[in-house]
Amino acid sequence: MTINKVTLATALVTSMALAPGVMAKEGSPKGTDTVKSHKPSYKGKRFSNSDVDFSNCREIAGGIAVQKDALISLVPSDITVNSLSDMGFVFEGSDNLGMLIIRSLQCEVIQVTDAKGRVFTDENVAFAHVGTPINTSNLPATTFNNDGSNGADFNIFALSYQTSSPAYYGAMKRMGMKTAMFNKHMINAQVDTTPGTCDVAQLSVSVPGSHDYSFSIFGEVVEATAECHPGGANFVANWWSVDRKKRISALSNLVMDQTFTETAGPNVYVAAKPGTTMSELIGEMPSAFTGFSGSGYLPSGGIGNVDMVAEALGKLAR
């Protein structure tokens, strides 16, 4: 069965358009002291929430169509993976396909405020995550949503969520995110190959390690930087996690004024480390984004805003 990549890409970009989100409720950062790069070690089992603020972030994101059964095998039995048909992209074989979402950001500043009012700040850090769209009808309400519950423009189950920011990693561990990983060697670098123009740049993302979600993204991307920021869109995105004790957590994110280009470019590729779960999903050769792709830029609204709540949401209902 052959996927019409052009048709699918067009449909995904149209359907997953960044519609304005409605902020259901908002926390406020507490405390004034800033602690730089606290040690990433969390052994306690008492989960708590944190507020997160991102400042001036550059993004690459896209989707690759993969076998739905393979995705189902990677999520808890209580989680329902969406097929392409469920997402509205219906063609021969679409019931058997799901979408692997791959995303990486580089941020000038990340600030985290924990439940005790302590503030942690890291500069020039990256994060990368891999997941799949899911049905959230059996999941609890999130802080940010567009329907008064957990409705979002993107509801993704996090198969892997890695960061080089100790502050952000701490927020994920305190909320109980099962797939959170601290990866200090992660790189998201971009070189402007056409200075003075808003054209293209050379991107290099490296997520190293001896784990199942070690990968790279590389190629010539459409620029979406502070200098090439024509104005953006607002949307809500929830990245979900469920641990072996069926405890739910979510990174509930309200994104404001983001630039997201119609495509990241035709020459952008994802390469998974051979012999890993990710390579079994997308293959061991570099893969283009077959669903959608885009370059993004998230401008700073000023440090102290709450862009995300890293929240523990209790146990799955029986």
N, C-alpha and C positions, 0 to 999 in steps of 0.2 A: 504494500500500500504506500503510495507516494503522497506526502503532504505538500499542498500548494503553499509554499512559504510566503509568497507575496500576498496572497489572499489572507492567510492567517495573520501575518504581521499587520496588515491594514485593519483587519477586524479587531485585533487585540488593542491596537493603539486607539481606535475609535471607542471600543467598549470600555477600556480602562482609563478613559480620559479623566483628568484630575479635576473632578467636580468639587465645588466648594463644600467643605465639611462644616458641621455645627458643633461647637464646643459645648459638651454637656455640663462639664464642671471643670474647675481649674484650681490646682493647689498653688501655694505661694512659697517661694524659697524661704528658708528660715536660717538664721545664723549669719554671722558676718566673717568669721575666721575662715581662711582658705588653707587647706592642707594639700601640698603638691604630691601626687603619685604615691598614695598610700599602698602598703604591701598587699598584693592580691592573694590573700589566704583567708578562706571563709569556711569554717567547719561547723558552725552552729546550724540548728534546724528550725530556729524560730524566724520565720520569714517576715519581711517588712517592705514597705514601699519607699521609693525614692523619686524625687523630681529631677528631670534632666533638661539641660539647656545646651543646644548645639549652636555654634557660631561660625559662619562662613565655611560652608562645606561644599566640596566638589564631589559629584556622584557619577557612577556608571551603573546601570541596571538593565536587566533584560530577562527574557524567558526562553527556555528551550523545551520543545515538546518531547516528552518521554513516555514510556509505557506506564499507564496508570497503576497496574498491578505491582510494579516495582516500587512506586511511591507508597502504595497501601502497606507494603511490607515494612516500611520504615517508620510508620506512625503508630501510636497506640490504637487498639481496637475500637475505642470509643470515638475516635476522630474520623470524620468522613472526608476523603479527598475528592475534590471536584474534578470531573473530567472536562475536556474541552467542550463537550456538549452541554454540561452543566453551566459553563461560562458563556454559553450562547454561540459557540463556534461549531456548527453542526455540518458535518460532511461524512463521507464514508469512512468508518473507522474512528471517528472522533470520540465515541463512547469509551474506547479503550486507551485513550491518550490523556495524560495530565500535563501540567506545566511545572518545570523546575525553574524557580525564580532565583537569580544570582545577582547580588548587589554589593557594591563596595563604595565607601565614602572616605574622604580625607577631610578632616576638620581642623581649623585653626585653633579652636578652643572647645572643650567640653567641660561643663560644670554640673556637678551632681550634688544634690542636697538630700541627706538621708533623713529617716524618720526622727532622729534625735536633733535635727537642725544643723548637723555638721556639714560643711561645704568642702568639696574636693574638686580640684581643677587640674586638667591636663591640657597641654598645648601640642599642636601638630601631631595628631594621632589619627589612626585609621581604624575602620572596622569593615568586616565583610560577613555576609550571611547568605545562607542557602535555604530555601524552603519551598513550599507548595501551597497553592490556594486551597482553602477548606470551607466546608459548611459549618457555620457557627451556631446553628439553631439550638444545640444542647450546651452551649457555653455561656458563662455569665456576662453581665454588662461590664463594659470597660469605661474608663474615665472619659476618653475622647471617643465620640461616635457621631453618626449622623441620623440616628433613628430613636434615640432615647434608651438604647440597649447596647448592642455591640456591632451595629451596622457600620461598615467602613468601606472606603473605596478599595482597600486592599485588606483582606484577612488571610494571613499566611502562617502556616505551621512552620516553626523554625527547626530545620534539621541540623543546622549548625549556625552558631552566632559567635564570631570571633572579633576581638578588639585588641589593639595595642595600648588602650587607655586603662590604667589601673582603676581610675575613678568609675568609668562606665562598667568595667568588669565587676566591680564591687556592687554596683546597683543591681546587676543581673543575678549575682549570686545571692544577694539578700532577698530578692523576690522569689528565688527558687527556680530559676531558669535552668533546666536540665542540660541543655546543649551549649551553655555559655563556655567560652574558652578564652583565656588570656594568651595572646600571641604577640610578644614584644618585637618579633622580627618581621611582622607584616609591613608591606610597603604599598602605597598607592601614590605613584609619581606621574606627573604630566609635564611634557616639554612642549612649549609653543613653537611649532615649526614654521609659523608664518607671523612673526612679530608685527604688531601694529594693525592686524586685521582680525576680525571675528570669523575665523575660518576653521581650521583643523589643528589638532595637536597630537603628539605621540603619547599614548597611555601605556603604563606598565604597572599592573597590580600583581603582587606576589603574596600568596597566603601559604607559607611553608609549613613543614611539619610531617611527622610520621603518623598522620591520622587520616580518617576517611574523607575529609573535606579539605584537602590540600590542593590548591589550584592556582592558576594565574589567568589574568585577562590582559590582552595586549593588542596593539594595533593603532591605526589612525582614527581618532574620534572627532566628532563635531564638538567645537568648543562651547562650554557653558560655564563661564567664569564671571567674576565680579565685573570685569571690563565688558563682557559679552552678555550682559543680563538685561534683556529688554522688558522685564516684568514677568510675573509668574502666576501660579495658581495655588489654591489651597486644597488640601485633602487630608483624609484620616487614614492611617495605616495601623493595623494591629498585628504584631508578631507574637504567636502563641507558643506555649510550652506546656506539656503535661508530664509529670514524673511518674515513676513506677508505683507510687502510692496514690496516683490519680489526683495530685494537687496541681491546680491550674495557675499559670502566671501569664502575663502579657506585657509586652512593651507597647503601650498605647500612645500613638504619636500624632500630634496635630501639626502638619506642615503648612507654613504660611509663605506665600509669595515665592514659590519655587519655580525656577526655569527648568523645563524638561523638554529637550528637543524631540522632534518627531522620530528621529533615529539616531543611534550612536554612530552610525556610519557603516558602510558595507564591508569594511576591512577590519572588523573587531572580532576577536576570537577568544574562546574560553578553553583552557587546557587543564584537564584534571590529572593528578598524579596517577600513573599506572598502578593497577592492582587495588584501587580504592573503591569504596561504594560510589563515589561521584563518577569515577571513570566507567563503572558498570552502567550508570544511568545515561551518560552522554557519549560514551566511547573513549578510547584512548588517544585518538587523533584530535587535534584542535577542532572545536565546533563553533560555527557562527551562531548567533542568536536567531533561532528559527521562529520565535513567537513575536516578541516585540523587543525594542531596545531604545535607550535614550541616554543622553548625557544630562546631568542635572547640576544646578547650583542653588544652594540654600543660603540666602543672605542673613546676616545677623540682625536680630530685632533688638539687640542689646542684651548683655549678660544679665541674668536674673529672671528672664522670661521662663515659663514652663512649656517646653516644646513636647515633652514626653513624660509619662508617668510609668515607671517600672513597678508593676503591681502584682502582688500575690492575691489570688481571687478565690481561694478555698478549694474544696474538693468537687470533682465532677458529681453531678446528681445521679442517683441510681435509677 
